[in-house]
Amino acid sequence: MIGGGFGGLQVVRGLRRAAGVEVTLVDRQNFHLFQPLAYQVATGGLSSAEIASPLRRVLRHQANARVVLAEATGFDLGSREVTLDKLPNGAASMTIPYDVLVVAGGSAYSYFGHDDWAEFAPELKSLQGALALRSRILSAFEAAELEADPGRRAAWLTFVVVGAGPTGVEMAGQIAELAHDTLRHDYRAVDTSHARVLLVEAADRVLGTFPPSLSRRAARSLEKIGVTLALDTTVVDLADGTIDVQPRNGERSTIAARTVVWAAGVTASPLAALLADAAGGEVDRVGRILVEPDLTLPGRPEVFALGDMAAVRSAGGEVQRLPGVAPVAMQEGRHVARSIGSGTSKPFRYRDKGNLATIGRSHAVADVKGVQLWGFAAWVTWLAVHLAYLIGFENRLLVLTRWTFSYLTRGRTARVIHH
Ligand SMILES: Cc1cc2nc3c(=O)[nH]c(=O)nc-3n(C[C@H](O)[C@H](O)[C@H](O)COP(=O)(O)OP(=O)(O)OC[C@H]3O[C@@H](n4cnc5c(N)ncnc54)[C@H](O)[C@@H]3O)c2cc1C
């Protein structure tokens, strides 16, 4: 099993009682990251350990599973071997054999061909990314406190989030709450409530995968907590301290902003292309490997790919439109475990349980099987679902305690700046 994320972990756990099966889980990180809460680490609401569960601990009672900390860098499907690099003992590389191979390497944000923008607009995909962003955001307030020039101070207090999907909406909402609420009394020279939070989105509404009525409610909630929406607007350039945007029917303009967060566009893990190359398979426009309805590679019934890096064909041959979310990866993981355990092959069917996004304290939207919720009811649903899916009792307890504390005091204590 390559990758211990949402999909991979379900495969390994699903095989815990499978007779005669031994599982090797390879991951380049020693933890499973609960990405849906990464934005709370980036904005000081949670500490990194609360959303990162050590894989060895998660699997400590599963005798048929072992964990290897390494990066998969090559597949030889003919001799059934995977090449591993970045080994913790410093060895150059090694290969491990398999009978059945499952790959779930996830995805990364895409800068639409402008990889150089990553330096100026970090993303939130990894734990390191979330911690780097937290340092940038908190450092911007520190810089504003010392800056005497009003123009430069305004640039330090301008935060731009690019992309108004769930992650962008959550980030913009949290930065606004941080600036306008949490930090208000912590600085002397600067009034953080003057901070400007801009959410830039190329489409004409926020949360494009939700019903339009919930997008409108989310937009209103965002504006209420002080987020300025720039819809129908694309980013055309990014440099150190500035971002150039172009509204669909307007003039291009340059915004002075020291902190830009990237939450737009997704591209599959490079493992998808590597695997497609090895198998003579195909990848789609966003780099996902095309897999059969049972999640195997064409002509390779012993190789599975799933989660964010895979695009699943239906029985008719066309690609299914499955969202890049944790429930898809988890259901696919359980499906693969059942196929391996039983030695049978059935087509995968996604059961959509709904869509949730939070905007800020007491504000969220939810679309659960056609039932639309918003405001406090949606927010409580969001809290309950995220707590339920978080891995480990200890983390659930810690996160619940922190959320209760933050709700009551409006405080955020995980505000360490790493240099
Ligand atoms: C900021 C953010 C917020 C999100 N919020 C939500 C949300 O609220 N709700 C929701 O449903 N979904 C959300 N998602 C999407 C969700 O996290 C993904 O759909 C899900 O993680 C996909 O699972 P996966 O198993 O395919 O990949 P991942 O969970 O990303 O796991 C991939 C694993 O593979 C490992 N890996 C990658 N390459 C290699 C390699 N070469 N060698 C070894 N190991 C490797 C990685 O270390 C990682 O552990 C969010 C995503 C992000 C980034």
The ligand as a Gaussian input file, in Angstrom:
#p B3LYP/6-31G(d) Opt

LIG

0 1
 C       -6.547000      21.905000       2.831000
 C       -7.469000      20.786000       2.429000
 C       -8.735000      20.731000       2.994000
 C       -9.607000      19.675000       2.651000
 N      -10.836000      19.642000       3.223000
 C      -11.643000      18.606000       2.970000
 C      -12.903000      18.494000       3.632000
 O      -13.265000      19.351000       4.445000
 N      -13.681000      17.417000       3.359000
 C      -13.287000      16.455000       2.485000
 O      -14.014000      15.476000       2.295000
 N      -12.115000      16.540000       1.825000
 C      -11.295000      17.588000       2.046000
 N      -10.097000      17.677000       1.396000
 C       -9.762000      16.672000       0.371000
 C       -9.245000      15.386000       1.015000
 O       -8.248000      15.690000       1.970000
 C       -8.707000      14.479000      -0.077000
 O       -9.734000      14.203000      -0.997000
 C       -8.199000      13.157000       0.517000
 O       -7.117000      13.413000       1.381000
 C       -7.763000      12.189000      -0.586000
 O       -7.282000      11.021000      -0.005000
 P       -6.081000      10.216000      -0.688000
 O       -5.941000       8.963000       0.109000
 O       -6.302000      10.127000      -2.140000
 O       -4.815000      11.150000      -0.500000
 P       -4.173000      11.763000       0.817000
 O       -5.089000      11.710000       1.976000
 O       -3.620000      13.079000       0.410000
 O       -2.977000      10.766000       1.136000
 C       -1.883000      10.590000       0.294000
 C       -0.764000       9.976000       1.101000
 O        0.224000       9.507000       0.205000
 C        1.492000       9.854000       0.703000
 N        2.396000       9.934000      -0.445000
 C        2.290000      10.726000      -1.524000
 N        3.271000      10.481000      -2.387000
 C        4.018000       9.500000      -1.858000
 C        5.173000       8.818000      -2.282000
 N        5.774000       9.081000      -3.447000
 N        5.691000       7.859000      -1.487000
 C        5.120000       7.565000      -0.284000
 N        4.018000       8.193000       0.154000
 C        3.474000       9.135000      -0.623000
 C        1.280000      11.165000       1.411000
 O        2.307000      11.400000       2.374000
 C       -0.089000      10.954000       2.034000
 O        0.002000      10.397000       3.330000
 C       -9.198000      18.709000       1.712000
 C       -7.928000      18.788000       1.148000
 C       -7.071000      19.805000       1.517000
 C       -5.709000      19.878000       0.918000

